[in-house]
Amino acid sequence: MSKAAHHSGTYQTDRNNVVAIASANHLTLCWSCQRPLSLHPPHANGRPAAWTGGHTQRGSATAQPWLRPMVSPTDCAEAAAGDWLAPEASTCNYADRDRNPDQIVTTRRW
């Protein structure tokens, strides 16, 4: 099975870089809620929140890696309108996916 368009190309490498930089700095902020990872609750199954590469524009296949972990792209004037793959807590990323399944353009149904 092929990957969804927003997970193809350089996504894996870019995501790994974003997650590594976010994980290395405890002051990293989640781009969607502007909170550090330590302030995110665990998932319903008890698994702790973890950093993911979240798309600032849902389902984008052209997102560029955001490598400034202590600044959210939504708080940066020159970057606010950009298309980024930024640090996002898994609880925020997966909750957004679950709340907005029809707004995510992929090759499969969530």
A tleap script that builds the chain and sets N, CA, C and O, in Angstrom:
source leaprc.protein.ff14SB
mol = sequence {
  NMET SER LYS ALA ALA HIE HIE SER GLY THR
  TYR GLN THR ASP ARG ASN ASN VAL VAL ALA
  ILE ALA SER ALA ASN HIE LEU THR LEU CYS
  TRP SER CYS GLN ARG PRO LEU SER LEU HIE
  PRO PRO HIE ALA ASN GLY ARG PRO ALA ALA
  TRP THR GLY GLY HIE THR GLN ARG GLY SER
  ALA THR ALA GLN PRO TRP LEU ARG PRO MET
  VAL SER PRO THR ASP CYS ALA GLU ALA ALA
  ALA GLY ASP TRP LEU ALA PRO GLU ALA SER
  THR CYS ASN TYR ALA ASP ARG ASP ARG ASN
  PRO ASP GLN ILE VAL THR THR ARG ARG CTRP
}
set mol.1.N position { 0.840 -1.177 0.000 }
set mol.1.CA position { 0.000 0.000 0.000 }
set mol.1.C position { 0.884 1.239 0.000 }
set mol.1.O position { 1.821 1.333 0.793 }
set mol.2.N position { 0.599 2.178 -0.870 }
set mol.2.CA position { 1.418 3.385 -0.942 }
set mol.2.C position { 1.051 4.349 0.180 }
set mol.2.O position { -0.036 4.277 0.754 }
set mol.3.N position { 1.978 5.246 0.476 }
set mol.3.CA position { 1.767 6.217 1.532 }
set mol.3.C position { 0.812 7.307 1.072 }
set mol.3.O position { 0.697 7.590 -0.120 }
set mol.4.N position { 0.132 7.910 2.033 }
set mol.4.CA position { -0.707 9.060 1.736 }
set mol.4.C position { 0.186 10.174 1.196 }
set mol.4.O position { 1.358 10.266 1.563 }
set mol.5.N position { -0.360 11.011 0.334 }
set mol.5.CA position { 0.432 12.072 -0.304 }
set mol.5.C position { 1.161 12.939 0.716 }
set mol.5.O position { 2.300 13.339 0.476 }
set mol.6.N position { 0.529 13.237 1.849 }
set mol.6.CA position { 1.181 14.111 2.837 }
set mol.6.C position { 2.241 13.383 3.660 }
set mol.6.O position { 2.876 13.992 4.521 }
set mol.7.N position { 2.441 12.097 3.409 }
set mol.7.CA position { 3.508 11.333 4.069 }
set mol.7.C position { 4.508 10.768 3.065 }
set mol.7.O position { 5.251 9.840 3.386 }
set mol.8.N position { 4.531 11.317 1.859 }
set mol.8.CA position { 5.445 10.828 0.828 }
set mol.8.C position { 6.616 11.794 0.649 }
set mol.8.O position { 6.738 12.775 1.382 }
set mol.9.N position { 7.451 11.517 -0.307 }
set mol.9.CA position { 8.591 12.398 -0.588 }
set mol.9.C position { 9.566 12.428 0.575 }
set mol.9.O position { 9.981 11.379 1.068 }
set mol.10.N position { 9.933 13.624 1.017 }
set mol.10.CA position { 10.914 13.787 2.095 }
set mol.10.C position { 10.266 13.816 3.474 }
set mol.10.O position { 10.937 14.119 4.460 }
set mol.11.N position { 8.978 13.508 3.562 }
set mol.11.CA position { 8.262 13.603 4.846 }
set mol.11.C position { 8.977 12.853 5.969 }
set mol.11.O position { 9.197 13.419 7.040 }
set mol.12.N position { 9.343 11.589 5.745 }
set mol.12.CA position { 9.944 10.777 6.811 }
set mol.12.C position { 11.221 11.434 7.355 }
set mol.12.O position { 11.399 11.542 8.568 }
set mol.13.N position { 12.091 11.864 6.466 }
set mol.13.CA position { 13.340 12.505 6.884 }
set mol.13.C position { 13.052 13.822 7.593 }
set mol.13.O position { 13.615 14.101 8.651 }
set mol.14.N position { 12.172 14.630 7.006 }
set mol.14.CA position { 11.833 15.926 7.614 }
set mol.14.C position { 11.197 15.731 8.987 }
set mol.14.O position { 11.538 16.429 9.942 }
set mol.15.N position { 10.267 14.772 9.080 }
set mol.15.CA position { 9.616 14.491 10.363 }
set mol.15.C position { 10.637 14.044 11.394 }
set mol.15.O position { 10.609 14.505 12.535 }
set mol.16.N position { 11.534 13.154 11.007 }
set mol.16.CA position { 12.557 12.672 11.943 }
set mol.16.C position { 13.421 13.820 12.442 }
set mol.16.O position { 13.761 13.863 13.624 }
set mol.17.N position { 13.782 14.748 11.567 }
set mol.17.CA position { 14.580 15.910 11.978 }
set mol.17.C position { 13.808 16.805 12.941 }
set mol.17.O position { 14.346 17.235 13.961 }
set mol.18.N position { 12.562 17.082 12.620 }
set mol.18.CA position { 11.722 17.925 13.480 }
set mol.18.C position { 11.561 17.277 14.852 }
set mol.18.O position { 11.698 17.953 15.871 }
set mol.19.N position { 11.276 15.985 14.893 }
set mol.19.CA position { 11.075 15.269 16.155 }
set mol.19.C position { 12.376 15.211 16.954 }
set mol.19.O position { 12.350 15.378 18.174 }
set mol.20.N position { 13.497 14.982 16.305 }
set mol.20.CA position { 14.789 14.921 17.014 }
set mol.20.C position { 15.128 16.267 17.649 }
set mol.20.O position { 15.573 16.317 18.796 }
set mol.21.N position { 14.923 17.349 16.917 }
set mol.21.CA position { 15.210 18.682 17.455 }
set mol.21.C position { 14.258 18.999 18.603 }
set mol.21.O position { 14.679 19.535 19.628 }
set mol.22.N position { 12.979 18.672 18.437 }
set mol.22.CA position { 11.996 18.918 19.496 }
set mol.22.C position { 12.324 18.105 20.748 }
set mol.22.O position { 12.243 18.618 21.865 }
set mol.23.N position { 12.687 16.865 20.564 }
set mol.23.CA position { 12.984 15.980 21.694 }
set mol.23.C position { 14.238 16.404 22.447 }
set mol.23.O position { 14.361 16.147 23.645 }
set mol.24.N position { 15.155 17.043 21.761 }
set mol.24.CA position { 16.420 17.449 22.382 }
set mol.24.C position { 16.288 18.722 23.217 }
set mol.24.O position { 17.218 19.080 23.941 }
set mol.25.N position { 15.167 19.399 23.129 }
set mol.25.CA position { 14.998 20.674 23.829 }
set mol.25.C position { 13.702 20.633 24.634 }
set mol.25.O position { 12.616 20.640 24.055 }
set mol.26.N position { 13.804 20.592 25.954 }
set mol.26.CA position { 12.603 20.492 26.795 }
set mol.26.C position { 11.746 21.756 26.751 }
set mol.26.O position { 10.631 21.755 27.272 }
set mol.27.N position { 12.238 22.827 26.144 }
set mol.27.CA position { 11.464 24.059 26.010 }
set mol.27.C position { 10.695 24.138 24.686 }
set mol.27.O position { 10.046 25.145 24.401 }
set mol.28.N position { 10.770 23.086 23.891 }
set mol.28.CA position { 10.043 23.046 22.623 }
set mol.28.C position { 8.556 23.220 22.886 }
set mol.28.O position { 8.011 22.658 23.836 }
set mol.29.N position { 7.908 24.007 22.034 }
set mol.29.CA position { 6.474 24.237 22.151 }
set mol.29.C position { 5.720 23.541 21.023 }
set mol.29.O position { 6.163 23.524 19.875 }
set mol.30.N position { 4.587 22.975 21.370 }
set mol.30.CA position { 3.686 22.366 20.393 }
set mol.30.C position { 3.140 23.498 19.515 }
set mol.30.O position { 2.638 24.493 20.038 }
set mol.31.N position { 3.231 23.356 18.205 }
set mol.31.CA position { 2.825 24.464 17.349 }
set mol.31.C position { 1.325 24.743 17.462 }
set mol.31.O position { 0.908 25.886 17.276 }
set mol.32.N position { 0.509 23.741 17.759 }
set mol.32.CA position { -0.934 23.959 17.753 }
set mol.32.C position { -1.499 24.513 19.060 }
set mol.32.O position { -2.553 25.149 19.047 }
set mol.33.N position { -0.820 24.285 20.188 }
set mol.33.CA position { -1.353 24.785 21.465 }
set mol.33.C position { -0.333 25.624 22.251 }
set mol.33.O position { -0.667 26.181 23.298 }
set mol.34.N position { 0.889 25.715 21.757 }
set mol.34.CA position { 1.968 26.488 22.367 }
set mol.34.C position { 2.319 26.039 23.784 }
set mol.34.O position { 2.719 26.856 24.614 }
set mol.35.N position { 2.169 24.731 24.067 }
set mol.35.CA position { 2.558 24.180 25.367 }
set mol.35.C position { 3.720 23.218 25.188 }
set mol.35.O position { 3.828 22.569 24.147 }
set mol.36.N position { 4.605 23.114 26.203 }
set mol.36.CA position { 5.669 22.107 26.130 }
set mol.36.C position { 5.076 20.708 26.292 }
set mol.36.O position { 3.956 20.553 26.779 }
set mol.37.N position { 5.819 19.713 25.888 }
set mol.37.CA position { 5.349 18.325 25.931 }
set mol.37.C position { 4.947 17.906 27.350 }
set mol.37.O position { 3.999 17.141 27.527 }
set mol.38.N position { 5.662 18.404 28.348 }
set mol.38.CA position { 5.387 18.016 29.741 }
set mol.38.C position { 3.993 18.419 30.211 }
set mol.38.O position { 3.499 17.870 31.196 }
set mol.39.N position { 3.356 19.355 29.537 }
set mol.39.CA position { 2.020 19.807 29.937 }
set mol.39.C position { 0.893 19.131 29.155 }
set mol.39.O position { -0.275 19.487 29.316 }
set mol.40.N position { 1.235 18.172 28.320 }
set mol.40.CA position { 0.221 17.432 27.579 }
set mol.40.C position { -0.172 16.181 28.357 }
set mol.40.O position { 0.690 15.480 28.887 }
set mol.41.N position { -1.472 15.900 28.426 }
set mol.41.CA position { -1.908 14.694 29.132 }
set mol.41.C position { -1.551 13.451 28.329 }
set mol.41.O position { -1.257 13.542 27.137 }
set mol.42.N position { -1.575 12.304 28.969 }
set mol.42.CA position { -1.334 11.067 28.221 }
set mol.42.C position { -2.529 10.751 27.323 }
set mol.42.O position { -3.606 11.326 27.481 }
set mol.43.N position { -2.330 9.850 26.401 }
set mol.43.CA position { -3.421 9.373 25.545 }
set mol.43.C position { -4.399 8.574 26.387 }
set mol.43.O position { -4.083 8.181 27.510 }
set mol.44.N position { -5.568 8.337 25.855 }
set mol.44.CA position { -6.609 7.583 26.576 }
set mol.44.C position { -6.126 6.188 26.976 }
set mol.44.O position { -6.591 5.638 27.974 }
set mol.45.N position { -5.201 5.612 26.209 }
set mol.45.CA position { -4.685 4.279 26.531 }
set mol.45.C position { -3.537 4.323 27.542 }
set mol.45.O position { -2.953 3.288 27.863 }
set mol.46.N position { -3.213 5.522 28.045 }
set mol.46.CA position { -2.153 5.673 29.038 }
set mol.46.C position { -0.786 5.973 28.470 }
set mol.46.O position { 0.129 6.320 29.216 }
set mol.47.N position { -0.625 5.845 27.148 }
set mol.47.CA position { 0.668 6.129 26.516 }
set mol.47.C position { 0.967 7.624 26.633 }
set mol.47.O position { 0.089 8.442 26.358 }
set mol.48.N position { 2.177 7.998 27.033 }
set mol.48.CA position { 2.492 9.423 27.162 }
set mol.48.C position { 2.536 10.117 25.800 }
set mol.48.O position { 2.820 9.497 24.775 }
set mol.49.N position { 2.251 11.403 25.817 }
set mol.49.CA position { 2.335 12.204 24.594 }
set mol.49.C position { 3.785 12.198 24.116 }
set mol.49.O position { 4.713 12.119 24.922 }
set mol.50.N position { 3.971 12.280 22.813 }
set mol.50.CA position { 5.307 12.296 22.204 }
set mol.50.C position { 5.300 13.332 21.087 }
set mol.50.O position { 4.238 13.726 20.604 }
set mol.51.N position { 6.472 13.765 20.685 }
set mol.51.CA position { 6.548 14.712 19.580 }
set mol.51.C position { 6.272 14.010 18.254 }
set mol.51.O position { 6.711 12.883 18.023 }
set mol.52.N position { 5.540 14.699 17.397 }
set mol.52.CA position { 5.293 14.259 16.029 }
set mol.52.C position { 5.611 15.424 15.109 }
set mol.52.O position { 5.814 16.547 15.569 }
set mol.53.N position { 5.655 15.162 13.829 }
set mol.53.CA position { 5.770 16.233 12.845 }
set mol.53.C position { 4.370 16.593 12.384 }
set mol.53.O position { 3.792 15.897 11.549 }
set mol.54.N position { 3.826 17.664 12.916 }
set mol.54.CA position { 2.458 18.058 12.588 }
set mol.54.C position { 2.414 19.038 11.431 }
set mol.54.O position { 3.245 19.942 11.337 }
set mol.55.N position { 1.450 18.857 10.561 }
set mol.55.CA position { 1.279 19.758 9.423 }
set mol.55.C position { 0.511 21.012 9.857 }
set mol.55.O position { -0.579 20.903 10.417 }
set mol.56.N position { 1.070 22.196 9.603 }
set mol.56.CA position { 0.349 23.426 9.944 }
set mol.56.C position { -0.795 23.669 8.970 }
set mol.56.O position { -1.726 24.413 9.279 }
set mol.57.N position { -0.733 23.056 7.811 }
set mol.57.CA position { -1.850 23.055 6.864 }
set mol.57.C position { -2.228 21.594 6.670 }
set mol.57.O position { -1.466 20.821 6.089 }
set mol.58.N position { -3.401 21.219 7.156 }
set mol.58.CA position { -3.822 19.811 7.165 }
set mol.58.C position { -3.582 19.102 5.840 }
set mol.58.O position { -3.959 19.595 4.777 }
set mol.59.N position { -2.953 17.945 5.922 }
set mol.59.CA position { -2.790 17.076 4.767 }
set mol.59.C position { -1.873 17.603 3.678 }
set mol.59.O position { -1.880 17.074 2.567 }
set mol.60.N position { -1.090 18.622 3.963 }
set mol.60.CA position { -0.221 19.204 2.939 }
set mol.60.C position { 0.870 18.235 2.511 }
set mol.60.O position { 1.460 17.543 3.341 }
set mol.61.N position { 1.133 18.192 1.224 }
set mol.61.CA position { 2.218 17.364 0.692 }
set mol.61.C position { 3.452 18.209 0.397 }
set mol.61.O position { 4.450 17.685 -0.099 }
set mol.62.N position { 3.402 19.509 0.694 }
set mol.62.CA position { 4.521 20.398 0.377 }
set mol.62.C position { 5.110 21.080 1.610 }
set mol.62.O position { 5.887 22.026 1.476 }
set mol.63.N position { 4.753 20.617 2.805 }
set mol.63.CA position { 5.229 21.244 4.038 }
set mol.63.C position { 6.745 21.174 4.159 }
set mol.63.O position { 7.357 20.156 3.834 }
set mol.64.N position { 7.342 22.257 4.627 }
set mol.64.CA position { 8.780 22.336 4.871 }
set mol.64.C position { 9.035 22.152 6.365 }
set mol.64.O position { 8.202 22.554 7.177 }
set mol.65.N position { 10.162 21.557 6.748 }
set mol.65.CA position { 10.418 21.339 8.178 }
set mol.65.C position { 10.635 22.650 8.928 }
set mol.65.O position { 11.375 23.523 8.474 }
set mol.66.N position { 9.986 22.774 10.073 }
set mol.66.CA position { 10.152 23.934 10.954 }
set mol.66.C position { 11.170 23.532 12.013 }
set mol.66.O position { 10.908 22.633 12.813 }
set mol.67.N position { 12.333 24.192 12.026 }
set mol.67.CA position { 13.440 23.758 12.881 }
set mol.67.C position { 13.752 24.743 14.007 }
set mol.67.O position { 14.880 24.791 14.496 }
set mol.68.N position { 12.757 25.525 14.416 }
set mol.68.CA position { 12.921 26.479 15.522 }
set mol.68.C position { 11.994 26.037 16.656 }
set mol.68.O position { 10.889 26.565 16.780 }
set mol.69.N position { 12.417 25.088 17.479 }
set mol.69.CA position { 11.519 24.435 18.428 }
set mol.69.C position { 10.886 25.316 19.503 }
set mol.69.O position { 9.822 24.975 20.020 }
set mol.70.N position { 11.516 26.446 19.853 }
set mol.70.CA position { 10.951 27.265 20.925 }
set mol.70.C position { 10.036 28.363 20.393 }
set mol.70.O position { 9.546 29.187 21.166 }
set mol.71.N position { 9.803 28.382 19.100 }
set mol.71.CA position { 8.917 29.368 18.481 }
set mol.71.C position { 7.953 28.617 17.583 }
set mol.71.O position { 8.369 27.809 16.753 }
set mol.72.N position { 6.674 28.880 17.746 }
set mol.72.CA position { 5.671 28.255 16.893 }
set mol.72.C position { 5.597 29.012 15.575 }
set mol.72.O position { 5.673 30.241 15.578 }
set mol.73.N position { 5.452 28.322 14.452 }
set mol.73.CA position { 5.329 29.034 13.178 }
set mol.73.C position { 4.107 29.952 13.149 }
set mol.73.O position { 4.082 30.925 12.396 }
set mol.74.N position { 3.101 29.650 13.961 }
set mol.74.CA position { 1.913 30.503 13.996 }
set mol.74.C position { 2.174 31.785 14.774 }
set mol.74.O position { 1.395 32.733 14.669 }
set mol.75.N position { 3.253 31.838 15.553 }
set mol.75.CA position { 3.607 33.035 16.311 }
set mol.75.C position { 4.711 33.851 15.646 }
set mol.75.O position { 5.109 34.891 16.171 }
set mol.76.N position { 5.198 33.407 14.527 }
set mol.76.CA position { 6.302 34.053 13.829 }
set mol.76.C position { 5.731 34.773 12.603 }
set mol.76.O position { 5.256 34.125 11.670 }
set mol.77.N position { 5.777 36.093 12.603 }
set mol.77.CA position { 5.128 36.886 11.551 }
set mol.77.C position { 5.530 36.467 10.147 }
set mol.77.O position { 4.671 36.335 9.274 }
set mol.78.N position { 6.824 36.256 9.913 }
set mol.78.CA position { 7.257 35.919 8.548 }
set mol.78.C position { 6.914 34.483 8.163 }
set mol.78.O position { 6.992 34.129 6.986 }
set mol.79.N position { 6.537 33.655 9.126 }
set mol.79.CA position { 6.253 32.249 8.830 }
set mol.79.C position { 4.774 31.884 8.965 }
set mol.79.O position { 4.371 30.797 8.552 }
set mol.80.N position { 3.972 32.762 9.530 }
set mol.80.CA position { 2.584 32.418 9.876 }
set mol.80.C position { 1.778 31.881 8.701 }
set mol.80.O position { 0.952 30.986 8.878 }
set mol.81.N position { 2.001 32.403 7.527 }
set mol.81.CA position { 1.224 31.961 6.365 }
set mol.81.C position { 1.877 30.779 5.652 }
set mol.81.O position { 1.372 30.309 4.632 }
set mol.82.N position { 2.984 30.306 6.180 }
set mol.82.CA position { 3.715 29.232 5.521 }
set mol.82.C position { 3.093 27.864 5.701 }
set mol.82.O position { 2.112 27.686 6.424 }
set mol.83.N position { 3.678 26.930 5.037 }
set mol.83.CA position { 3.246 25.534 5.042 }
set mol.83.C position { 4.361 24.738 5.708 }
set mol.83.O position { 5.391 24.477 5.088 }
set mol.84.N position { 4.163 24.351 6.970 }
set mol.84.CA position { 5.245 23.795 7.772 }
set mol.84.C position { 4.926 22.411 8.328 }
set mol.84.O position { 3.768 22.042 8.518 }
set mol.85.N position { 5.986 21.668 8.580 }
set mol.85.CA position { 5.953 20.429 9.327 }
set mol.85.C position { 6.645 20.776 10.640 }
set mol.85.O position { 7.872 20.861 10.692 }
set mol.86.N position { 5.869 20.974 11.695 }
set mol.86.CA position { 6.391 21.533 12.935 }
set mol.86.C position { 6.156 20.584 14.111 }
set mol.86.O position { 5.313 19.691 14.032 }
set mol.87.N position { 6.908 20.779 15.210 }
set mol.87.CA position { 6.708 19.931 16.383 }
set mol.87.C position { 5.270 20.057 16.893 }
set mol.87.O position { 4.782 21.158 17.146 }
set mol.88.N position { 4.612 18.925 17.037 }
set mol.88.CA position { 3.257 18.902 17.569 }
set mol.88.C position { 3.124 17.682 18.468 }
set mol.88.O position { 3.504 16.575 18.086 }
set mol.89.N position { 2.584 17.888 19.661 }
set mol.89.CA position { 2.385 16.767 20.577 }
set mol.89.C position { 1.425 15.771 19.942 }
set mol.89.O position { 0.462 16.158 19.281 }
set mol.90.N position { 1.694 14.498 20.146 }
set mol.90.CA position { 0.846 13.468 19.541 }
set mol.90.C position { -0.604 13.620 19.979 }
set mol.90.O position { -1.509 13.354 19.188 }
set mol.91.N position { -0.848 14.039 21.215 }
set mol.91.CA position { -2.225 14.209 21.675 }
set mol.91.C position { -2.941 15.309 20.896 }
set mol.91.O position { -4.131 15.179 20.611 }
set mol.92.N position { -2.253 16.373 20.553 }
set mol.92.CA position { -2.861 17.440 19.737 }
set mol.92.C position { -3.020 16.984 18.287 }
set mol.92.O position { -4.071 17.197 17.682 }
set mol.93.N position { -1.995 16.365 17.734 }
set mol.93.CA position { -2.007 15.942 16.342 }
set mol.93.C position { -3.114 14.913 16.095 }
set mol.93.O position { -3.893 15.063 15.154 }
set mol.94.N position { -3.191 13.896 16.911 }
set mol.94.CA position { -4.178 12.841 16.694 }
set mol.94.C position { -5.586 13.314 17.030 }
set mol.94.O position { -6.547 12.872 16.402 }
set mol.95.N position { -5.725 14.206 18.012 }
set mol.95.CA position { -7.044 14.742 18.346 }
set mol.95.C position { -7.583 15.577 17.191 }
set mol.95.O position { -8.774 15.518 16.889 }
set mol.96.N position { -6.713 16.356 16.540 }
set mol.96.CA position { -7.137 17.159 15.392 }
set mol.96.C position { -7.593 16.248 14.262 }
set mol.96.O position { -8.611 16.511 13.623 }
set mol.97.N position { -6.852 15.191 14.017 }
set mol.97.CA position { -7.226 14.225 12.984 }
set mol.97.C position { -8.585 13.616 13.296 }
set mol.97.O position { -9.417 13.465 12.402 }
set mol.98.N position { -8.815 13.266 14.552 }
set mol.98.CA position { -10.069 12.630 14.935 }
set mol.98.C position { -11.254 13.588 14.894 }
set mol.98.O position { -12.376 13.172 14.606 }
set mol.99.N position { -11.015 14.875 15.181 }
set mol.99.CA position { -12.092 15.869 15.146 }
set mol.99.C position { -12.434 16.320 13.736 }
set mol.99.O position { -13.553 16.771 13.491 }
set mol.100.N position { -11.495 16.208 12.803 }
set mol.100.CA position { -11.674 16.753 11.457 }
set mol.100.C position { -11.390 15.729 10.362 }
set mol.100.O position { -10.618 16.028 9.450 }
set mol.101.N position { -11.973 14.549 10.410 }
set mol.101.CA position { -11.606 13.521 9.426 }
set mol.101.C position { -11.933 13.899 7.989 }
set mol.101.O position { -11.254 13.446 7.067 }
set mol.102.N position { -12.946 14.708 7.781 }
set mol.102.CA position { -13.327 15.076 6.415 }
set mol.102.C position { -12.472 16.190 5.836 }
set mol.102.O position { -12.537 16.457 4.636 }
set mol.103.N position { -11.668 16.847 6.673 }
set mol.103.CA position { -10.835 17.945 6.198 }
set mol.103.C position { -9.411 17.514 5.913 }
set mol.103.O position { -8.582 18.341 5.534 }
set mol.104.N position { -9.114 16.252 6.086 }
set mol.104.CA position { -7.776 15.741 5.833 }
set mol.104.C position { -7.795 15.029 4.486 }
set mol.104.O position { -8.545 14.075 4.277 }
set mol.105.N position { -6.968 15.507 3.596 }
set mol.105.CA position { -6.927 14.931 2.252 }
set mol.105.C position { -5.838 13.873 2.222 }
set mol.105.O position { -4.650 14.192 2.271 }
set mol.106.N position { -6.246 12.616 2.142 }
set mol.106.CA position { -5.287 11.518 2.077 }
set mol.106.C position { -5.789 10.493 1.062 }
set mol.106.O position { -6.841 10.669 0.448 }
set mol.107.N position { -5.036 9.448 0.903 }
set mol.107.CA position { -5.442 8.398 -0.020 }
set mol.107.C position { -6.260 7.324 0.680 }
set mol.107.O position { -6.681 6.356 0.047 }
set mol.108.N position { -6.492 7.487 1.991 }
set mol.108.CA position { -7.297 6.516 2.717 }
set mol.108.C position { -8.194 7.224 3.717 }
set mol.108.O position { -7.958 8.386 4.046 }
set mol.109.N position { -9.211 6.542 4.200 }
set mol.109.CA position { -10.151 7.072 5.185 }
set mol.109.C position { -9.628 6.779 6.565 }
set mol.109.O position { -9.248 5.640 6.838 }
set mol.110.N position { -9.589 7.758 7.451 }
set mol.110.CA position { -9.107 7.557 8.822 }
set mol.110.C position { -10.156 6.836 9.606 }
set mol.110.O position { -9.961 6.561 10.790 }
savepdb mol mol.pdb
quit
